[in-house]
Amino acid sequence: NWIVEIRTWGGGRALFLASICDLVGNGQVLSVDDNPVGEPPQHPRITYLRGDPSDERTAAEAREVVGERPRALVILGAAGHERLLAEFENYAPLVPAGSYLVVEDTILNGNPVWPGFGRGPAEAVRDIVNEGDFAPDPSVERYALTLNPGGFLKRIR
């Protein structure tokens, strides 16, 4: 019912996701960012939430928007390791068993690009998977080139 994306930037991804919701006739997009670039596009399926996604107060506001029993796909945008883990802790409860959390840009930090990025998405994925509630789902990647290899995580419990 919800797609929660972290890091609005210019709003292009939110608009794309809202368009996909239009095509399937269901869903809403909640886009969370404390510093978006410019004026993001408007669409009846998009709600923008201004606040630091790693802050618990912002996560509480997000939970109010999506409701008490959300069914959400959560997309975590590229960030440093610690920030991604904080965001994961805030938004993973929105993802029910059988649904997905996507960690974007797992190619960073020499995996194979931008070796100077530092610990980031790929390292956060390893920590998330080690907790045991999410597992990589490589079947999602089988027909497409992706910048998120190993980052499509299915909630298994």
N, C-alpha and C positions, 0 to 999 in steps of 0.2 A: 504493500500500500504506500510505502514511503521509500524514497531514495534520499539518504542524508549524505551530502557531499561536504567535505571539509576543504576549505580554501576556494572561495568564489573567483578570485582574480578578476577577470573581465566579464565573467558570467557566461561565457560560451559553452562550457560543459553543462551548466544548469539548463540552458536553453535547449541544447541537444537532448539531454535526458527528458525534459518536459515534452519535447517533440516525440520521443519514443513512447512516452506515456500516452500522448494523443493517439498514436498509431494503434496501441493495444487497448485503448479505451479505459485505462485505469492508472491510478498512481499520482503522487504528488512529489515534489522535490523541495527539500529543505537545504538551503545552501548557507553554510556557516563560515564567517570570516571576520577578522577584526580590522582588516585593512584592504578592502577590495580596490581594484584599479578602475577608476572612472565610475560611470553610472551603468550598472549591470542591466541587461535586457529584462523587460517585464513580460510576464506570461501568467495566465490564470492558474497554472499548476505550480508555480514557483513561489516559495516564501523565503525571503532573505532574513537571516538573523545576524546582527552585528555584535560580535563579541569574540574574545579569544577562545578558540575551540578547545584549548587545553585547560581552560579554567572551568572548575566544577559549576560555577554559577551559570555560565553559558550553556553547559550540558544540561543543567536543570531546566533552563528555558527551552532547550530543544526537546526535552522529554514532555514538557507541557504542550508544545506544538503538535507532536506526533501522537500524543495520547498515552494512556496507561498500558495498553496491550498492543504495542506497535509491531508491525511486520515490516522490517526495513532492510534494505541493502545499504550498507555504509561504505563510502569511498573515502579513504584517507589520502590526501594529496602529499606530495613529496615534502619532507621536512627532516630535521635531524632525529636521531634515534630516540633521545629522551622525550622530545616533544611528541613524536609519533606514539610512543608507549602511553603517554598521558592521555592523548586523544583516544587511543584504543580503550583504555580503562573507562573513559567517559561515555563512549558510544557503542561499544560491544554489547552492552545489555539490550540495545534496541534490536539486535539481530537474533531471531528465533532459530532453533535447531532446524537445519535443512536450508537456511538462507546463507547469504554471503556477506563477507567483508572484503573489500578490495584495497590492497596497499599499492599505491601507484609508484612508478619510477624505481622499481627494484633493480634497474640496470645501473644506478648510480654507485659511486665509490669503487670504481674499477670492475664493475659487474656487467658489461665491460667498459662503460664510459665514466668520465669525470672522476679519475682516481683520487683527486684531492677533496672530494665532497665531504669525506669523513663518515663516521658511522651514521647510517640513515635507514632507508626503507628495507633493504635486504636484511640487515642485521635485526631490525625490529620484527620482521616476519619470522626469523629464526626464534626469537624470544617468545613471540605470540604462539607459535606452533608448539614450543616446548611446554607451554602452560597446559595444553591438552584439550581445550575446548574447540579449537579450530584446526583444520587440516588443509593443506594445499590440494586444489582440485585441478590437476593438469588437463582434464578432459575439456575444460573451458577454453584452453589455449590451442587445441589441436588443429583448428582451421584458420588461425589468424596470427599475424605478426603482432607482438605486443611489447610494450615498454615496461610491462609489469610481470615478467616471468616469475612464477612461484608465488605471486601476490594475490591470486584468487583463492581466498580462504573460505571454506565451507564450515559452518558451525556444526559440529558433530554431537555436541551435548550441551 
